[in-house]
Amino acid sequence: MNYEANQPLPATMQAVVCYGPRDYRLQEWNVPEPGPEEVVIRVLAVGICASDLKCYEGAVAFWGHAGAEGYCQPPVIAGHEFVGEVVALGQGAGEKYGMALGDLAVSEQIVPTWTDRYAARGQYWLCSEHNVYGFRQKTFGAMAEYMKFPHGALNYKVPASIPPAHAAFIEPLACSIHAVQRGEIEFEHVVVIAGAGPLGLGMVAAARQKNPRLLIALDLNDHRLDVARACGADLALNPKKVDVVSEVLNLTDGYGCDVYIEATGHPAAVQQGLDMICKRGTFVEFSVMGEPATIDWSIIGDHKELNIHGSSLSPYTYPVAIDMLAKNLLPMDQIVTHELPLSEFQRGFDLVASGEQSIKVILKP
């Protein structure tokens, strides 16, 4: 054994392995061992993300079409929202990451190669070889009893005061924080966040820290809107019950909101945002869409001269997310609605798919 471990690692483990759309299997898999500057954790909690669900359901982005290759590379262990206990450290890993055996740890969801122009510019999250845990052969995920943070990963210690089911929310919260940063929110702004799922709720909590003049959450689920209020929304509106475009225009003397962040994953929310945003407003597109969104681009240019910002992953925001959770700035007991054993992963996917009874579903290997 050429690494440090608190006890010998077992040979095999239980893992949820993706083989194709709707073909995820709980099976025995080899336990990973760390090489130089690598870390192995015993997974304590792993969340099911909307992108996990889209991959499971066969979305084109993950599986391709008409000969075009999709993003997912099966067979691969799923899961990119996680926390675990450090149980083995490769040579130099402890020194590099300031970690010791027994620490709680997370790793950013993308493992860059650090060799292309994006890394040279400090834009590591845009790495040309886009290896995100749970989808790629080089970065097996956390729906397993153990997982490895490979060489080049970005790893962080987690305070023991954060419960594991809450710490698994670090990844989505970090993504939410980046989306809010992309919105360039100012004090006088009216901000609308479309979607009060786990990521949208994280955006509400992060936007609250920016202290805009008015913070509005939109969702079709009234319970999620209640949680959005607990996260800091001043106003929570259900598009099934109110004309939200008219409401936002009325609240802003007809001008519209200054910032609109799309976190629903539904194409209709794109047009909705373009209709309610003010001239020179900032539109942030975050979602992984299950199908293309079609809009008249003239509203972006000639009609409103909008700023259109994409938001991807969570650059430089993991420490902020960890701090927010450590300070109890989110109602995590309301956000984490289900904690299930790994063997019930199918029930977990079904709960996320329906969205009626759950917000964040956590699996505990």
HELIX and SHEET records of a PDB file:
HELIX    1   1 ALA A   50  GLU A   57  1                                   8    
HELIX    2   2 VAL A   60  TRP A   63  1                                   4    
HELIX    3   3 ALA A   93  TYR A   97  1                                   5    
HELIX    4   4 ARG A  117  ALA A  120  1                                   4    
HELIX    5   5 TYR A  124  LEU A  126  5                                   3    
HELIX    6   6 PRO A  164  ALA A  167  1                                   4    
HELIX    7   7 ILE A  170  ARG A  182  1                                  13    
HELIX    8   8 PRO A  198  LYS A  210  1                                  13    
HELIX    9   9 ASP A  222  CYS A  231  1                                  10    
HELIX   10  10 VAL A  244  LEU A  251  1                                   8    
HELIX   11  11 ALA A  268  MET A  276  1                                   9    
HELIX   12  12 TRP A  297  ILE A  299  5                                   3    
HELIX   13  13 TYR A  318  ALA A  326  1                                   9    
HELIX   14  14 MET A  332  ILE A  335  1                                   4    
HELIX   15  15 LEU A  342  GLU A  344  5                                   3    
HELIX   16  16 PHE A  345  SER A  354  1                                  10    
SHEET    1   A 4 GLU A   4  ALA A   5  0                                        
SHEET    2   A 4 GLU A  81  LEU A  89 -1                                        
SHEET    3   A 4 VAL A  39  GLY A  47 -1                                        
SHEET    4   A 4 TYR A 146  PHE A 149 -1                                        
SHEET    1   B 4 GLU A   4  ALA A   5  0                                        
SHEET    2   B 4 GLU A  81  LEU A  89 -1                                        
SHEET    3   B 4 LEU A 104  SER A 107 -1                                        
SHEET    4   B 4 ASN A 155  VAL A 158 -1                                        
SHEET    1   C 5 GLU A   4  ALA A   5  0                                        
SHEET    2   C 5 GLU A  81  LEU A  89 -1                                        
SHEET    3   C 5 VAL A  39  GLY A  47 -1                                        
SHEET    4   C 5 LYS A 360  LYS A 364 -1                                        
SHEET    5   C 5 VAL A 336  PRO A 341  1                                        
SHEET    1   D 3 ASP A  23  ASN A  30  0                                        
SHEET    2   D 3 THR A  12  GLY A  20 -1                                        
SHEET    3   D 3 VAL A  76  ILE A  77 -1                                        
SHEET    1   E 6 LEU A 235  LEU A 237  0                                        
SHEET    2   E 6 LEU A 214  LEU A 218  1                                        
SHEET    3   E 6 VAL A 190  ALA A 194  1                                        
SHEET    4   E 6 CYS A 257  GLU A 262  1                                        
SHEET    5   E 6 ILE A 277  GLU A 285  1                                        
SHEET    6   E 6 ASN A 307  GLY A 310  1                                        
END                                                                             
